[in-house]
Amino acid sequence: MRLPTWVTNRKRWLREGLFFVVLFVLMSLNSWNRLTTVNDFVRALIYFLLLYGQAQFHRFVLFPFLFKQQVRRYIVLTTLCLLAGSFVVYTANYWLYPEFYDKQDWREIGLFHLATCTVSLIAIMAIFLIQRFYQQQQERNADQLLLQEVQMNFLHAQLNPHFFFNTLNNLYGISLHQPNRMPDLLMQLSRLMRYQVDSSRRSWVSLLQEVEFITSYISLERERVGHRCQIEYSYPTDTCMLQGYQLAPLLLIPLVENAFKHGTGDIQGSFVFISLTLTGDTLTLNVENSVPTRRVTVTSTGLGLQNTRQRLEILYAGKHQLRIEQPPGRYKTELIVQLFPLSHAQPITLPTH
């Protein structure tokens, strides 16, 4: 469970304040015995603020270039900032300690301040990098625990067993009156069960596999409720395009299953409309179903939609939109996901046991 934002911000500010005090004390140790007056202390504090401010500018403005693999730009900007920082420190010290500057050559003092800025920057940034590494380790551990929780929900929130039970009953009736249709329907059911078992052990599947799974599911639902429910389903048919992208397994099926579970209760007038479109690397799933005039109690754990939201937040953070609308008499869901190419999926692996 993540901490509230205000608690996180408070802890961060307290940590930053503690770092500032500790660094000031450490960098002032060699001149601590000379800080005998308030004026001396203020001058030392101003000098440290200049060095600390330079390190913070480097931390928040320049360091991101290094993380983005822009090494040349990072080196050039760092060199310019060190020279500029040294000039600022030189000017400030000329004002803070005029008696010292009258006795020294300006070139020697300039080189001294350049070395001081460089060493202080390395020392301060080393501490910040250690803190960043520790924070990333904590976040990684927290995400791993969350992934384990999601994995457990993922296993529990797969296709409702009632679907298989009802489908088998329906297949029994078909076998009595239309036995020639049984091989194809049994193959559809077999594909569903095999895919559900296999995909639970994998982090990613091709979009083609997921679409074929949904298509098989809807085909069986047509056999089950198609005589009393209007079902429309459209999806991309370009196999090569579908094969070029990856998707988290069983990510879409909870939205499709909910439509059939909650939208087919009426004997007449019920409908389920499902549309899958792929534009570039953006997949859009639109699901719309009727809302029964009589509410029928439907067995549901409530984990399907909750689990989908959690998986989207972890695997597609900032790369998805999930919108749900409930106009009179119908229920509409739209999911937009930016997909990863087949060879560039996110390096997140759901733990297996």
C-alpha positions in Angstrom: 0.0 0.0 0.0 1.5 3.4 -1.1 1.7 6.3 1.4 -0.5 9.4 0.9 1.1 12.1 -1.2 1.4 14.6 1.7 3.2 12.0 3.8 5.7 11.3 1.0 6.3 15.0 0.4 6.9 15.7 4.1 9.4 12.8 4.3 11.2 14.1 1.2 11.5 17.6 2.6 12.7 16.4 5.9 15.3 14.2 4.2 16.5 17.1 2.1 16.7 19.3 5.1 18.8 16.7 7.0 21.1 16.4 4.0 21.6 20.1 3.9 22.6 20.3 7.5 24.9 17.3 7.4 26.7 18.5 4.3 27.1 22.0 5.7 28.7 20.6 8.9 31.0 18.3 7.0 32.2 20.9 4.5 32.7 23.4 7.3 34.8 21.2 9.6 38.1 22.4 8.4 37.2 26.0 9.3 34.9 25.3 12.2 37.3 26.8 14.8 37.3 30.1 12.9 33.5 30.5 13.0 33.6 32.4 16.2 31.1 35.2 15.3 27.7 35.4 13.7 29.3 37.3 10.8 31.7 34.4 10.2 28.9 31.8 10.4 26.7 33.8 7.9 29.6 34.1 5.4 30.3 30.4 5.6 26.6 29.6 5.1 26.4 31.9 2.0 29.5 30.2 0.6 28.0 26.8 1.2 24.7 27.8 -0.3 26.5 28.7 -3.6 28.1 25.3 -3.7 24.9 23.5 -2.7 22.9 25.5 -5.2 25.3 24.5 -8.0 25.0 20.8 -7.0 21.2 21.1 -7.0 21.2 22.7 -10.5 23.4 19.9 -11.7 21.1 17.3 -10.0 17.8 18.5 -11.5 18.8 20.1 -14.7 22.0 18.5 -16.0 21.8 14.9 -14.7 18.7 14.0 -16.7 20.8 14.5 -19.9 23.1 11.7 -18.7 20.2 9.4 -18.0 18.9 10.1 -21.5 22.2 8.9 -22.9 23.0 12.5 -24.1 26.6 12.2 -22.8 28.2 14.8 -25.1 25.7 17.5 -24.2 26.0 16.6 -20.5 29.8 17.0 -20.6 29.7 20.3 -22.4 27.0 21.8 -20.2 28.6 20.5 -17.0 31.9 22.2 -18.0 30.2 25.5 -18.8 28.3 25.4 -15.5 31.4 24.6 -13.5 33.2 27.6 -15.1 30.2 29.8 -14.5 29.8 28.6 -10.9 33.4 29.2 -10.2 33.1 32.8 -11.4 30.0 33.3 -9.2 31.8 31.9 -6.2 34.9 34.0 -7.0 32.8 37.1 -7.1 30.9 36.3 -4.0 34.0 35.5 -2.0 35.6 38.8 -3.2 32.7 40.5 -1.5 32.7 38.2 1.5 36.4 38.1 2.2 38.0 41.2 0.6 40.9 41.2 3.0 42.0 37.8 1.7 41.8 38.7 -2.0 44.1 41.7 -1.7 47.0 39.4 -0.9 46.5 36.6 -3.6 46.9 36.4 -7.3 43.4 36.3 -9.0 44.5 33.4 -11.3 45.5 31.2 -8.4 42.3 32.0 -6.6 40.3 31.3 -9.8 41.8 27.9 -10.1 41.3 27.2 -6.4 37.5 28.0 -6.8 37.2 25.9 -9.9 38.8 22.9 -8.0 36.6 23.6 -5.0 33.4 23.7 -7.1 34.4 20.5 -8.9 35.3 18.6 -5.7 32.2 19.8 -3.8 30.0 18.9 -6.8 31.4 15.4 -6.9 31.0 15.0 -3.1 27.4 16.3 -3.0 26.3 14.4 -6.1 27.8 11.2 -4.7 25.5 11.5 -1.7 22.5 12.2 -3.9 23.3 9.3 -6.1 23.5 6.9 -3.2 20.2 8.2 -2.0 18.7 7.8 -5.5 19.9 4.2 -5.7 18.5 3.4 -2.3 15.1 5.0 -3.2 15.0 3.1 -6.5 15.6 -0.2 -4.6 12.8 0.6 -2.2 10.4 1.4 -5.1 11.5 -1.7 -7.0 10.8 -3.9 -3.9 7.4 -2.2 -3.4 6.5 -2.7 -7.1 7.5 -6.4 -6.8 5.2 -6.9 -3.9 2.4 -5.1 -5.8 3.1 -7.3 -8.8 2.8 -10.4 -6.7 -0.6 -9.2 -5.4 -1.7 -8.5 -8.9 -0.6 -11.9 -10.0 -2.7 -13.5 -7.3 -5.7 -11.5 -8.4 -4.9 -12.3 -12.0 -5.1 -16.0 -11.3 -8.4 -15.6 -9.4 -10.0 -13.2 -11.9 -9.7 -15.3 -15.1 -12.7 -16.5 -17.0 -15.7 -17.2 -14.8 -16.1 -20.9 -14.2 -19.8 -20.4 -14.8 -19.0 -19.6 -18.4 -17.4 -23.0 -18.9 -20.3 -24.7 -17.0 -22.9 -23.1 -19.2 -21.0 -23.6 -22.4 -20.6 -27.3 -21.7 -24.4 -27.6 -21.0 -25.0 -25.8 -24.3 -22.6 -28.1 -26.1 -24.4 -31.1 -24.8 -27.7 -29.8 -26.3 -25.9 -29.1 -29.6 -24.4 -32.6 -29.6 -27.9 -34.1 -29.5 -29.4 -32.1 -32.3 -26.5 -30.9 -34.5 -23.6 -33.3 -33.8 -21.7 -32.2 -36.9 -21.0 -28.8 -35.3 -19.4 -30.3 -32.2 -15.8 -30.7 -33.5 -15.4 -27.0 -34.3 -17.0 -25.9 -31.0 -15.0 -28.2 -28.9 -11.9 -26.9 -30.6 -12.9 -23.3 -29.7 -13.4 -24.3 -26.1 -10.1 -26.2 -26.1 -8.3 -23.1 -27.4 -9.8 -21.0 -24.6 -8.7 -23.4 -21.9 -5.2 -23.9 -23.3 -4.6 -20.2 -23.8 -5.8 -19.4 -20.3 -3.4 -21.9 -18.8 -0.4 -21.1 -20.9 -0.8 -17.3 -20.7 -0.9 -17.3 -16.9 2.8 -18.3 -17.0 3.8 -15.5 -19.4 4.3 -11.8 -19.1 3.5 -10.9 -22.7 1.7 -12.5 -25.7 1.4 -11.3 -29.2 -1.7 -9.2 -30.0 -2.7 -11.8 -32.5 -3.0 -14.5 -29.8 -5.1 -12.2 -27.6 -7.4 -11.3 -30.5 -7.8 -15.0 -31.4 -8.6 -15.8 -27.8 -11.3 -13.1 -27.6 -12.7 -14.2 -31.0 -13.1 -17.8 -29.7 -14.7 -16.6 -26.5 -17.3 -14.5 -28.4 -18.0 -17.4 -30.8 -18.9 -19.6 -27.9 -21.0 -16.8 -26.3 -22.9 -16.6 -29.6 -23.8 -20.3 -29.2 -24.9 -19.7 -25.6 -26.9 -16.5 -25.8 -27.0 -15.5 -29.5 -30.6 -16.6 -29.9 -31.8 -13.9 -27.5 -29.0 -11.3 -27.7 -27.8 -9.2 -30.6 -24.0 -9.6 -30.8 -21.8 -7.5 -33.0 -18.0 -8.0 -33.1 -15.4 -6.4 -35.3 -11.6 -6.7 -35.1 -8.5 -6.2 -37.3 -7.8 -9.0 -39.7 -4.3 -8.1 -40.7 -2.3 -11.0 -39.2 1.1 -9.5 -39.8 0.1 -6.2 -38.1 -1.4 -8.1 -35.1 1.7 -10.2 -34.8 3.9 -7.1 -34.6 2.8 -6.0 -31.2 2.7 -7.5 -27.7 0.1 -7.2 -25.0 -0.2 -8.4 -21.4 -2.2 -11.7 -21.5 -5.9 -11.7 -20.7 -5.9 -7.9 -20.3 -9.0 -7.3 -22.5 -11.1 -10.3 -21.6 -12.5 -9.0 -18.3 -14.1 -6.1 -20.1 -15.6 -8.4 -22.8 -16.7 -11.0 -20.2 -18.5 -8.3 -18.1 -20.5 -7.3 -21.1 -21.9 -10.8 -21.6 -22.2 -11.4 -17.9 -24.3 -8.3 -17.2 -25.8 -7.4 -20.5 -27.6 -10.6 -21.6 -30.2 -10.9 -18.8 -33.2 -9.9 -20.8 -35.1 -12.3 -23.0 -35.5 -9.6 -25.6 -33.8 -6.4 -26.5 -30.4 -7.3 -25.0 -27.2 -6.5 -27.0 -23.5 -6.7 -26.8 -21.4 -4.6 -29.3 -17.6 -5.1 -29.3 -15.1 -3.3 -31.5 -11.3 -3.7 -31.6 -9.3 -1.3 -33.7 -5.6 -0.9 -34.2 -4.2 2.5 -35.4 -0.4 2.5 -35.5 0.6 1.3 -32.1 -2.6 2.3 -30.4 -5.2 -0.4 -29.6 -8.8 0.7 -28.9 -11.4 -1.6 -27.4 -15.0 -0.4 -27.3 -17.5 -2.5 -25.5 -21.2 -1.6 -25.1 -23.9 -3.7 -23.6 -27.5 -3.3 -22.6 -28.5 -3.0 -19.0 -31.3 -5.5 -18.1 -34.6 -3.9 -17.1 -34.7 -6.5 -14.3 -31.6 -6.8 -12.3 -30.5 -10.4 -12.1 -28.1 -11.5 -9.4 -24.9 -12.5 -11.2 -22.1 -14.3 -9.5 -19.1 -11.9 -9.6 -16.0 -11.5 -7.5 -15.5 -7.9 -8.6 -11.9 -8.7 -9.3 -12.0 -8.5 -13.0 -12.2 -4.7 -13.5 -10.2 -4.0 -10.4 -7.4 -6.3 -11.6 -7.5 -4.8 -15.1 -7.0 -1.3 -13.6 -4.1 -2.5 -11.5 -2.4 -4.2 -14.3 -2.8 -1.1 -16.6 -1.3 1.2 -13.9 1.7 -1.1 -13.6 2.3 -2.2 -17.1 1.0 0.8 -19.1 1.5 3.7 -16.8 0.9 6.9 -18.8 0.2 4.8 -21.9 -3.5 4.0 -21.4 -7.0 5.5 -20.9 -9.9 3.6 -19.4 -13.3 5.3 -19.7 -16.6 3.9 -18.4 -20.0 5.5 -19.1 -23.4 4.5 -18.0 -26.1 6.3 -20.1 -29.7 5.2 -19.6 -30.2 1.5 -20.5 -26.6 0.7 -21.5 -23.1 0.4 -20.2 -20.1 1.6 -22.3 -16.4 0.9 -21.8 -13.5 2.3 -23.8 -9.9 1.2 -23.4 -7.1 2.8 -25.3 -3.6 1.3 -24.9 -0.4 2.2 -26.5 1.2 -1.1 -27.4 4.9 -2.2 -27.3 6.4 -3.6 -30.5 7.1 -7.3 -30.4 10.8 -6.9 -29.6 10.5 -3.9 -27.2 8.1 -5.0 -24.5 8.5 -3.5 -21.1 11.0 -5.5 -19.0 8.4 -6.2 -16.3 7.8 -9.9 -15.4 4.9 -11.0 -13.3 6.3 -13.4 -10.7 5.4 -17.1 -11.0 5.2 -19.6 -8.2 
